[in-house]
Each structure stands twice: as C-alpha cells, then as structure tokens.
C-alpha cells in the first residue's frame, strides 16, 4: 500500500460569495458582511458543481460570509464546515467599511505606504500581508496534513487566498493585490503531494455562474486602474 504521505490531497479553495460591500468596492476585511442574494446564488451553483466530487471535509473562516458560503456549498454533501481562525480575512484596521477614495482622502500618507508595499505595511489597527500568512499558511498546512489523499473544501477570502497562492507558488507576494484576482465564489483547485509540494490545477474559475471571466474593474488597486486607463 502506498505511503499516505505521498498520496495527493485535492483542495477546493473558494472565495466567499458576493456581499453588498463587494458591490460597493469597499474595504471589508475583519468586519461582518452578509452574503447578498447574488452571493447566495453563486454559492448554491458552486455547490451543485462540486456535489459529485466526494468532498470528505470542509473548512472555512469564522466570518459569517464564509460560513454561509461553505454551508450552501456542502448542503448536499452531508457535511458541516469546521471554522479555522487562520483562514479569516486580512484586517484593514480603521479603513474597514470605507471606499478607496475615502481612505485616500482621510489617510493619504498611510494609503500611499500601503499601495507601495501591502505585504509588509499595515494601516493603523490592521494587518500586513506578512501577518496574514503567519496564521493562514499553518492553518492550510494543518488541513492538508489532516486529510492525505482526500478532497477538501476550504472557504476563505480574497486577500487571504491571494497571499496563500503567492506563498505556495513562489510568487513575489508584494504584488498580490495587483496581479492576482479572486472573483466572488470563485474556485481554485490545488493538488498537494505533501504540504510542500502544491500544484495549481485551476485558478479563479467562475464558470458555474458566469460564461466569461469578469473584467478587471473595481479592484481596489490604484496600480491597475492607472495602467488600465492609459
């Protein structure tokens, strides 16, 4: 019988469905935000897509939007998602609930420093990307270790997932906000041959509810907006 440590674990890594704050393009990290009607529909369609995948376990961030997304996805699988604090979204501190324009107006110098390097800089009361990885990466590795050779659903958040993917794939995480997208209720698939050997099989896929990838707008990225307008 093959060594269990060499068996492939497949992770279905999912961002939560849309919320009203998603539509308004506001910073909504640590604050609660309920799924919108669109967000619930997106999660249900993803659940239909995954219901024959023999998912053995489900995990999610403790925030309400991820808990509900996970519940809707696994509703037909007879599973209950376990919460993991390490999977929660990055905290934006005193920017929470504000639009980018409002943050630039109120906290101009702080926002400029964050735009230059969101991986190591954090707004007052918030987290840097480094701090997010320090809790999220061990949480993900624990899940992979716990489920050798199984298929596992993990529901998390936009920034957290982009930071995890950057680290797992060896991408410079300083550009995670500008170079990696995560649409609401998107599906990423990662195969792990041990915790240090991941392979990205699918990225930011929304074909369960959309025929085309979304356009790169409303990204809370000044870097992208300036280049897109040129």
Backbone as CSV, one residue per row, in Angstrom:
resi,resn,N_x,N_y,N_z,CA_x,CA_y,CA_z,C_x,C_y,C_z
1,UNK,0.854,-1.209,0.000,0.000,0.000,0.000,0.882,1.247,0.000
2,UNK,0.596,2.248,-0.855,1.430,3.442,-0.922,1.468,4.191,0.408
3,UNK,2.597,4.841,0.660,2.743,5.687,1.842,1.713,6.806,1.777
4,UNK,0.915,6.988,2.852,-0.139,8.017,2.860,0.430,9.400,2.626
5,UNK,1.685,9.637,3.037,2.290,10.959,2.889,2.516,11.318,1.427
6,UNK,2.489,10.307,0.520,2.717,10.554,-0.898,1.416,10.614,-1.692
7,UNK,0.297,10.433,-1.036,-0.986,10.485,-1.720,-1.386,11.938,-1.967
8,UNK,-2.089,12.171,-3.061,-2.463,13.529,-3.428,-3.713,13.973,-2.688
9,UNK,-3.618,15.111,-2.040,-4.768,15.760,-1.421,-5.225,16.884,-2.340
10,UNK,-6.503,16.886,-2.687,-7.041,17.947,-3.551,-7.814,18.946,-2.705
11,UNK,-7.398,20.210,-2.816,-8.046,21.297,-2.080,-8.882,22.138,-3.042
12,UNK,-10.166,22.278,-2.724,-11.040,23.202,-3.443,-11.044,24.495,-2.639
13,UNK,-10.235,25.439,-3.063,-10.039,26.689,-2.334,-10.950,27.752,-2.934
14,UNK,-11.901,28.241,-2.138,-13.005,29.056,-2.642,-13.067,30.390,-1.903
15,UNK,-13.290,31.444,-2.666,-13.618,32.728,-2.027,-15.122,32.751,-1.748
16,UNK,-15.524,33.426,-0.680,-16.946,33.547,-0.354,-17.713,34.249,-1.473
17,UNK,-19.011,34.090,-1.469,-19.868,34.744,-2.450,-19.948,36.252,-2.248
18,UNK,-20.594,36.912,-3.190,-20.677,38.370,-3.177,-21.467,38.892,-1.983
19,UNK,-21.062,40.056,-1.508,-21.778,40.794,-0.464,-22.107,42.184,-1.000
20,UNK,-22.884,42.944,-0.257,-23.190,44.295,-0.686,-21.937,45.153,-0.704
21,UNK,-21.028,44.918,0.251,-19.772,45.676,0.282,-18.891,45.323,-0.901
22,UNK,-18.991,44.081,-1.395,-18.266,43.715,-2.608,-18.727,44.592,-3.762
23,UNK,-20.028,44.736,-3.900,-20.586,45.537,-4.991,-20.179,47.000,-4.881
24,UNK,-20.034,47.496,-3.660,-19.674,48.893,-3.437,-18.168,49.116,-3.430
25,UNK,-17.389,48.036,-3.587,-15.932,48.126,-3.671,-15.335,48.788,-2.430
26,UNK,-15.762,48.316,-1.264,-15.270,48.860,-0.002,-14.350,47.864,0.693
27,UNK,-13.483,48.392,1.543,-12.625,47.531,2.353,-13.502,46.816,3.380
28,UNK,-13.537,45.500,3.301,-14.386,44.734,4.221,-13.639,43.477,4.632
29,UNK,-12.651,43.658,5.473,-11.840,42.530,5.903,-12.375,41.869,7.148
30,UNK,-12.059,42.452,8.305,-12.438,41.846,9.584,-13.904,42.083,9.928
31,UNK,-14.518,43.100,9.349,-15.911,43.401,9.665,-16.854,42.357,9.074
32,UNK,-17.989,42.195,9.704,-19.003,41.283,9.189,-19.666,41.857,7.956
33,UNK,-19.989,40.986,7.014,-20.717,41.382,5.808,-21.491,40.153,5.340
34,UNK,-22.797,40.259,5.289,-23.624,39.118,4.911,-23.627,38.928,3.395
35,UNK,-23.841,37.703,2.959,-23.965,37.448,1.530,-25.188,38.168,0.971
36,UNK,-25.043,38.686,-0.220,-26.183,39.244,-0.941,-26.950,38.097,-1.600
37,UNK,-28.079,38.430,-2.221,-28.838,37.404,-2.953,-27.975,36.794,-4.054
38,UNK,-27.189,37.629,-4.740,-26.271,37.122,-5.762,-25.240,36.184,-5.152
39,UNK,-24.713,36.564,-3.988,-23.710,35.732,-3.336,-24.237,34.366,-2.949
40,UNK,-25.473,34.318,-2.456,-26.070,33.026,-2.100,-26.298,32.174,-3.350
41,UNK,-26.736,32.802,-4.432,-26.954,32.057,-5.679,-25.630,31.512,-6.218
42,UNK,-24.575,32.305,-6.136,-23.257,31.853,-6.591,-22.796,30.627,-5.803
43,UNK,-22.980,30.675,-4.489,-22.558,29.560,-3.639,-23.368,28.301,-3.932
44,UNK,-24.655,28.462,-4.147,-25.501,27.302,-4.448,-25.104,26.665,-5.782
45,UNK,-24.784,27.481,-6.761,-24.362,26.946,-8.054,-23.018,26.230,-7.934
46,UNK,-22.125,26.750,-7.103,-20.851,26.066,-6.884,-21.074,24.749,-6.149
47,UNK,-22.018,24.740,-5.225,-22.356,23.500,-4.546,-22.847,22.439,-5.509
48,UNK,-23.669,22.852,-6.462,-24.150,21.917,-7.486,-22.983,21.400,-8.322
49,UNK,-22.051,22.259,-8.629,-20.876,21.864,-9.418,-20.011,20.844,-8.679
50,UNK,-19.895,20.991,-7.363,-18.976,20.161,-6.591,-19.615,18.953,-5.919
51,UNK,-20.902,18.772,-6.049,-21.587,17.769,-5.231,-21.186,16.334,-5.558
52,UNK,-20.602,16.100,-6.729,-20.164,14.751,-7.086,-18.651,14.567,-6.912
53,UNK,-18.018,15.495,-6.244,-16.557,15.446,-6.105,-16.080,14.650,-4.886
54,UNK,-17.000,14.037,-4.167,-16.634,13.222,-3.000,-15.796,13.998,-1.978
55,UNK,-16.266,15.192,-1.663,-15.576,16.017,-0.671,-15.712,15.370,0.697
56,UNK,-14.571,15.198,1.362,-14.540,14.484,2.644,-14.665,15.405,3.843
57,UNK,-14.294,16.671,3.688,-14.318,17.595,4.821,-14.378,19.020,4.293
58,UNK,-14.858,19.932,5.128,-14.972,21.333,4.741,-14.518,22.220,5.888
59,UNK,-13.811,23.292,5.528,-13.307,24.259,6.497,-13.589,25.662,5.981
60,UNK,-13.744,26.595,6.900,-13.986,27.971,6.484,-13.499,28.932,7.550
61,UNK,-13.326,30.162,7.146,-13.082,31.262,8.077,-14.301,31.415,8.982
62,UNK,-14.129,31.959,10.198,-15.272,32.104,11.096,-16.196,33.274,10.766
63,UNK,-15.853,34.099,9.766,-16.704,35.235,9.428,-17.980,34.756,8.736
64,UNK,-19.061,35.472,8.943,-20.382,34.983,8.531,-20.486,34.731,7.036
65,UNK,-19.831,35.538,6.222,-19.955,35.370,4.773,-19.282,34.084,4.278
66,UNK,-18.227,33.658,4.953,-17.591,32.394,4.573,-18.334,31.202,5.160
67,UNK,-18.846,31.359,6.374,-19.617,30.282,6.997,-20.852,29.960,6.146
68,UNK,-21.549,31.004,5.700,-22.744,30.765,4.889,-22.386,30.194,3.523
69,UNK,-21.326,30.686,2.916,-20.895,30.153,1.620,-20.578,28.665,1.731
70,UNK,-19.814,28.295,2.760,-19.465,26.887,2.953,-20.713,26.040,3.185
71,UNK,-21.643,26.559,3.987,-22.871,25.807,4.283,-23.672,25.555,3.016
72,UNK,-23.774,26.540,2.166,-24.540,26.389,0.932,-23.858,25.416,-0.033
73,UNK,-22.535,25.406,-0.060,-21.809,24.518,-0.965,-21.959,23.063,-0.550
74,UNK,-21.834,22.798,0.758,-21.832,21.394,1.209,-23.209,20.902,1.649
75,UNK,-24.233,21.701,1.398,-25.584,21.339,1.850,-26.014,19.965,1.361
76,UNK,-25.581,19.577,0.164,-25.991,18.289,-0.412,-24.965,17.187,-0.178
77,UNK,-23.919,17.499,0.575,-22.853,16.517,0.794,-22.923,15.867,2.166
78,UNK,-23.871,16.288,3.005,-23.963,15.735,4.343,-22.833,16.145,5.249
79,UNK,-22.228,17.302,4.966,-21.083,17.769,5.750,-21.418,19.052,6.495
80,UNK,-20.676,19.309,7.553,-20.706,20.583,8.263,-19.298,21.151,8.240
81,UNK,-19.162,22.409,7.875,-17.842,23.015,7.792,-17.320,23.377,9.181
82,UNK,-16.061,23.065,9.423,-15.382,23.477,10.648,-14.728,24.832,10.416
83,UNK,-14.753,25.694,11.413,-14.142,27.013,11.265,-12.674,26.978,11.693
84,UNK,-11.879,27.775,11.012,-10.458,27.927,11.333,-10.118,29.406,11.336
85,UNK,-9.710,29.930,12.477,-9.445,31.359,12.595,-8.335,31.818,11.659
86,UNK,-7.406,30.934,11.352,-6.311,31.300,10.466,-6.750,31.662,9.069
87,UNK,-7.952,31.240,8.677,-8.454,31.485,7.325,-9.206,32.801,7.183
88,UNK,-9.339,33.565,8.267,-10.127,34.801,8.183,-9.427,35.826,7.292
89,UNK,-10.184,36.864,6.934,-9.674,37.880,6.020,-8.709,38.832,6.724
90,UNK,-7.855,39.456,5.919,-6.953,40.485,6.416,-7.764,41.610,7.054
91,UNK,-7.279,42.127,8.163,-7.938,43.263,8.809,-7.366,44.562,8.252
92,UNK,-8.249,45.470,7.879,-7.830,46.769,7.364,-7.865,47.858,8.443
93,UNK,-8.014,47.468,9.684,-7.971,48.445,10.764,-9.024,49.522,10.618
94,UNK,-8.580,50.788,10.743,-9.560,51.881,10.698,-10.024,52.227,9.284
95,UNK,-9.620,51.438,8.294,-10.167,51.615,6.948,-11.436,50.800,6.724
96,UNK,-11.770,49.912,7.616,-12.887,48.994,7.399,-14.177,49.736,7.039
97,UNK,-14.817,49.284,5.973,-16.088,49.855,5.537,-15.966,51.064,4.639
98,UNK,-14.738,51.583,4.449,-14.537,52.776,3.631,-14.204,52.395,2.192
99,UNK,-14.537,53.289,1.268,-14.129,53.095,-0.123,-12.677,53.552,-0.268
100,UNK,-12.077,53.192,-1.392,-10.692,53.617,-1.623,-10.571,55.141,-1.638
101,UNK,-11.534,55.822,-2.285,-11.475,57.283,-2.343,-11.546,57.892,-0.946
102,UNK,-12.378,57.321,-0.087,-12.489,57.824,1.283,-11.200,57.600,2.063
103,UNK,-10.568,56.453,1.873,-9.305,56.170,2.563,-8.219,57.134,2.087
104,UNK,-8.136,57.352,0.777,-7.118,58.271,0.246,-7.310,59.681,0.797
105,UNK,-8.565,60.095,0.943,-8.847,61.446,1.429,-8.514,61.596,2.909
106,UNK,-8.842,60.582,3.709,-8.664,60.689,5.156,-7.267,60.288,5.624
107,UNK,-6.685,59.313,4.941,-5.409,58.740,5.405,-4.429,58.648,4.237
108,UNK,-4.175,59.785,3.606,-3.385,59.813,2.380,-2.001,59.198,2.493
109,UNK,-1.239,59.595,3.519,0.128,59.093,3.663,0.140,57.598,3.969
110,UNK,-0.779,57.192,4.800,-0.871,55.773,5.153,-1.250,54.937,3.928
111,UNK,-2.184,55.435,3.153,-2.618,54.695,1.968,-1.480,54.581,0.949
112,UNK,-0.708,55.649,0.778,0.410,55.620,-0.166,1.447,54.572,0.247
113,UNK,1.724,54.483,1.548,2.681,53.486,2.043,2.158,52.078,1.809
114,UNK,0.872,51.889,1.998,0.256,50.572,1.783,0.260,50.202,0.311
115,UNK,-0.050,51.161,-0.570,-0.012,50.910,-2.006,1.384,50.486,-2.445
116,UNK,2.416,51.095,-1.851,3.790,50.792,-2.233,4.202,49.386,-1.819
117,UNK,3.701,48.926,-0.669,4.086,47.596,-0.194,3.046,47.053,0.786
118,UNK,1.946,46.484,0.273,0.904,45.962,1.159,1.311,44.676,1.873
119,UNK,2.457,44.106,1.460,2.892,42.861,2.082,3.496,43.100,3.467
120,UNK,4.214,44.199,3.628,4.860,44.444,4.922,4.250,45.609,5.699
121,UNK,3.452,46.457,5.033,2.852,47.614,5.708,1.391,47.325,6.040
122,UNK,0.943,47.851,7.171,-0.461,47.697,7.566,-1.005,49.037,8.037
123,UNK,-2.273,49.341,7.731,-2.893,50.548,8.284,-3.050,50.412,9.797
124,UNK,-3.273,51.531,10.459,-3.422,51.511,11.921,-4.511,50.527,12.343
125,UNK,-4.166,49.629,13.238,-5.124,48.647,13.731,-5.346,47.470,12.807
126,UNK,-4.630,47.430,11.680,-4.833,46.370,10.698,-3.672,45.394,10.639
127,UNK,-3.685,44.565,9.602,-2.671,43.538,9.424,-1.919,43.744,8.114
128,UNK,-0.665,43.375,8.106,0.108,43.311,6.868,-0.089,41.938,6.230
129,UNK,0.330,41.815,4.984,0.271,40.514,4.337,1.124,39.476,5.046
130,UNK,2.253,39.912,5.579,3.133,39.012,6.324,2.392,38.415,7.518
131,UNK,1.655,39.261,8.227,0.920,38.786,9.404,-0.195,37.814,9.022
132,UNK,-0.836,38.052,7.885,-1.881,37.146,7.425,-1.289,35.774,7.108
133,UNK,-0.183,35.755,6.386,0.452,34.482,6.047,0.915,33.724,7.287
134,UNK,1.337,34.465,8.314,1.835,33.822,9.532,0.761,32.974,10.203
135,UNK,-0.522,33.302,9.977,-1.600,32.488,10.565,-2.279,31.603,9.531
136,UNK,-2.385,32.084,8.274,-3.139,31.352,7.254,-2.377,30.150,6.705
137,UNK,-1.084,30.298,6.506,-0.316,29.198,5.927,-0.249,27.993,6.869
138,UNK,0.026,28.165,8.165,-0.027,26.998,9.062,-1.412,26.354,9.112
139,UNK,-2.469,27.179,9.042,-3.829,26.621,9.059,-4.067,25.744,7.836
140,UNK,-3.634,26.215,6.667,-3.827,25.439,5.449,-2.987,24.164,5.474
141,UNK,-1.771,24.274,5.938,-0.905,23.090,6.009,-1.469,22.043,6.973
142,UNK,-2.065,22.499,8.053,-2.680,21.564,9.000,-3.823,20.800,8.341
143,UNK,-4.611,21.491,7.528,-5.717,20.844,6.827,-5.194,19.792,5.852
144,UNK,-4.165,20.148,5.089,-3.599,19.201,4.123,-3.039,17.976,4.844
145,UNK,-2.348,18.205,5.937,-1.757,17.103,6.701,-2.832,16.190,7.268
146,UNK,-3.948,16.767,7.662,-5.028,16.017,8.293,-5.794,15.141,7.302
147,UNK,-5.688,15.454,5.998,-6.519,14.759,5.004,-5.689,14.206,3.841
148,UNK,-4.753,13.322,4.106,-3.960,12.758,2.999,-4.839,11.968,2.042
149,UNK,-4.705,12.274,0.751,-5.426,11.537,-0.264,-6.902,11.851,-0.371
150,UNK,-7.374,12.876,0.340,-8.799,13.215,0.325,-9.055,14.519,-0.426
151,UNK,-10.326,14.809,-0.616,-10.758,16.048,-1.270,-11.420,16.930,-0.222
152,UNK,-10.956,18.172,-0.141,-11.340,19.040,0.963,-11.741,20.421,0.437
153,UNK,-12.842,20.934,0.944,-13.278,22.295,0.639,-12.730,23.259,1.673
154,UNK,-12.162,24.377,1.206,-11.683,25.433,2.096,-12.240,26.760,1.581
155,UNK,-13.028,27.442,2.401,-13.641,28.712,2.012,-12.991,29.845,2.792
156,UNK,-12.422,30.787,2.069,-11.717,31.888,2.727,-12.051,33.200,2.017
157,UNK,-11.083,34.097,1.934,-11.333,35.472,1.496,-10.334,35.903,0.428
158,UNK,-10.657,37.002,-0.222,-9.897,37.467,-1.386,-8.414,37.667,-1.082
159,UNK,-8.097,38.526,-0.121,-6.689,38.806,0.165,-5.994,37.580,0.729
160,UNK,-6.643,36.879,1.629,-6.031,35.709,2.250,-5.687,34.650,1.211
161,UNK,-6.593,34.394,0.284,-6.335,33.391,-0.753,-5.197,33.838,-1.659
162,UNK,-5.181,35.105,-2.048,-4.119,35.583,-2.939,-2.752,35.502,-2.259
163,UNK,-2.711,35.796,-0.978,-1.458,35.676,-0.235,-1.027,34.222,-0.122
164,UNK,-1.971,33.329,0.144,-1.648,31.907,0.222,-1.109,31.392,-1.111
165,UNK,-1.771,31.738,-2.199,-1.323,31.275,-3.503,0.059,31.824,-3.842
166,UNK,0.304,33.081,-3.508,1.623,33.662,-3.756,2.703,32.875,-3.031
167,UNK,2.459,32.567,-1.770,3.441,31.830,-0.981,3.619,30.405,-1.498
168,UNK,2.520,29.707,-1.748,2.591,28.308,-2.165,3.264,28.138,-3.521
169,UNK,3.093,29.126,-4.410,3.623,29.015,-5.762,4.932,29.755,-5.956
170,UNK,5.439,30.396,-4.899,6.713,31.096,-5.001,6.645,32.397,-5.774
171,UNK,5.483,33.065,-5.740,5.300,34.360,-6.411,5.623,35.476,-5.426
172,UNK,6.211,36.564,-5.905,6.517,37.709,-5.048,5.208,38.273,-4.485
173,UNK,5.005,38.100,-3.191,3.729,38.469,-2.566,3.517,39.973,-2.480
174,UNK,4.540,40.772,-2.734,4.336,42.230,-2.694,3.348,42.698,-3.760
175,UNK,3.168,41.917,-4.810,2.235,42.300,-5.867,0.933,41.530,-5.851
176,UNK,0.605,40.927,-4.711,-0.577,40.057,-4.694,-1.865,40.784,-5.038
177,UNK,-1.999,42.046,-4.646,-3.245,42.773,-4.882,-3.432,43.138,-6.351
178,UNK,-2.333,43.386,-7.041,-2.409,43.890,-8.405,-2.367,42.794,-9.461
179,UNK,-1.781,41.651,-9.144,-1.526,40.652,-10.180,-2.391,39.396,-10.076
180,UNK,-3.078,39.224,-8.975,-3.931,38.046,-8.805,-5.355,38.491,-8.484
181,UNK,-6.321,37.960,-9.202,-7.718,38.283,-8.918,-8.380,37.097,-8.216
182,UNK,-9.428,37.389,-7.480,-10.291,36.372,-6.895,-11.712,36.902,-6.944
183,UNK,-12.494,36.412,-7.880,-13.879,36.845,-8.021,-14.728,36.220,-6.913
184,UNK,-15.880,36.805,-6.604,-16.766,36.189,-5.613,-17.125,34.752,-5.982
185,UNK,-17.071,33.863,-5.001,-17.420,32.445,-5.170,-16.618,31.771,-6.272
186,UNK,-15.388,32.226,-6.487,-14.545,31.579,-7.492,-13.952,30.293,-6.930
187,UNK,-13.543,29.422,-7.833,-12.973,28.125,-7.463,-11.516,28.053,-7.889
188,UNK,-10.652,27.718,-6.940,-9.266,27.375,-7.211,-9.078,25.919,-6.797
189,UNK,-8.311,25.180,-7.561,-8.035,23.783,-7.209,-6.530,23.599,-7.070
190,UNK,-6.122,23.077,-5.920,-4.722,22.798,-5.643,-4.555,21.333,-5.295
191,UNK,-3.610,20.678,-5.923,-3.262,19.317,-5.564,-1.968,19.340,-4.754
192,UNK,-1.973,18.642,-3.623,-0.816,18.596,-2.741,-0.265,17.183,-2.677
193,UNK,1.006,17.006,-3.001,1.724,15.772,-2.749,2.629,16.066,-1.553
194,UNK,1.998,16.087,-0.368,2.681,16.568,0.823,2.513,18.076,0.922
195,UNK,2.723,18.627,2.105,2.422,20.044,2.332,3.357,20.981,1.589
196,UNK,4.507,20.502,1.153,5.474,21.375,0.485,5.476,21.187,-1.024
197,UNK,4.535,20.416,-1.555,4.519,20.144,-2.993,3.138,20.409,-3.591
198,UNK,2.735,21.696,-3.653,1.433,22.009,-4.247,1.532,22.243,-5.752
199,UNK,0.467,21.932,-6.436,0.365,22.258,-7.863,-0.993,22.903,-8.099
200,UNK,-0.996,24.095,-8.730,-2.239,24.805,-9.032,-2.856,24.208,-10.287
201,UNK,-4.058,23.655,-10.147,-4.741,22.996,-11.255,-5.835,23.866,-11.881
202,UNK,-6.390,24.793,-11.091,-7.458,25.666,-11.578,-7.393,26.956,-10.775
203,UNK,-7.618,28.097,-11.463,-7.475,29.390,-10.788,-8.650,30.311,-11.105
204,UNK,-9.255,30.872,-10.056,-10.247,31.949,-10.187,-11.347,31.609,-11.189
205,UNK,-11.846,30.394,-11.137,-12.838,29.944,-12.106,-14.255,30.229,-11.597
206,UNK,-15.063,30.859,-12.453,-16.443,31.189,-12.088,-17.433,30.641,-13.119
207,UNK,-17.048,29.595,-13.828,-17.897,29.082,-14.906,-19.202,28.479,-14.393
208,UNK,-19.315,28.243,-13.082,-20.575,27.743,-12.530,-21.660,28.817,-12.512
209,UNK,-21.270,30.093,-12.600,-22.297,31.130,-12.645,-22.060,32.201,-13.711
210,UNK,-20.955,32.136,-14.440,-20.678,33.161,-15.444,-20.018,32.531,-16.662
211,UNK,-20.428,32.963,-17.852,-19.860,32.405,-19.078,-18.484,32.978,-19.377
212,UNK,-18.186,34.159,-18.840,-16.913,34.824,-19.146,-16.245,35.280,-17.848
213,UNK,-14.911,35.350,-17.825,-14.225,35.948,-16.666,-14.637,37.406,-16.521
214,UNK,-14.695,37.885,-15.291,-15.088,39.273,-15.090,-13.979,40.206,-15.560
215,UNK,-14.374,41.435,-15.896,-13.395,42.445,-16.281,-12.673,42.952,-15.046
216,UNK,-11.429,43.362,-15.224,-10.607,43.794,-14.088,-10.932,45.238,-13.721
217,UNK,-12.098,45.443,-13.144,-12.508,46.759,-12.653,-12.894,46.625,-11.195
218,UNK,-13.042,47.744,-10.501,-13.425,47.748,-9.093,-12.523,46.808,-8.290
219,UNK,-11.215,46.975,-8.461,-10.269,46.043,-7.871,-9.575,46.593,-6.632
220,UNK,-9.952,47.791,-6.186,-9.261,48.447,-5.076,-7.765,48.506,-5.329
221,UNK,-7.386,48.663,-6.583,-5.978,48.686,-6.958,-5.699,49.924,-7.793
222,UNK,-5.060,50.913,-7.208,-4.720,52.117,-7.944,-3.717,51.814,-9.048
223,UNK,-2.794,50.894,-8.757,-1.790,50.464,-9.742,-2.469,49.980,-11.010
224,UNK,-3.478,49.117,-10.864,-4.163,48.569,-12.032,-4.990,49.632,-12.735
225,UNK,-5.718,50.437,-11.988,-6.581,51.453,-12.587,-5.789,52.432,-13.449
226,UNK,-4.615,52.846,-12.961,-3.809,53.810,-13.718,-3.329,53.223,-15.033
227,UNK,-2.952,51.944,-15.012,-2.471,51.312,-16.242,-3.633,50.973,-17.178
228,UNK,-4.764,50.612,-16.578,-5.911,50.283,-17.417,-6.462,51.490,-18.156
229,UNK,-6.235,52.675,-17.588,-6.760,53.896,-18.209,-5.832,54.454,-19.262
230,UNK,-4.609,53.945,-19.348,-3.621,54.522,-20.281,-3.809,53.985,-21.685
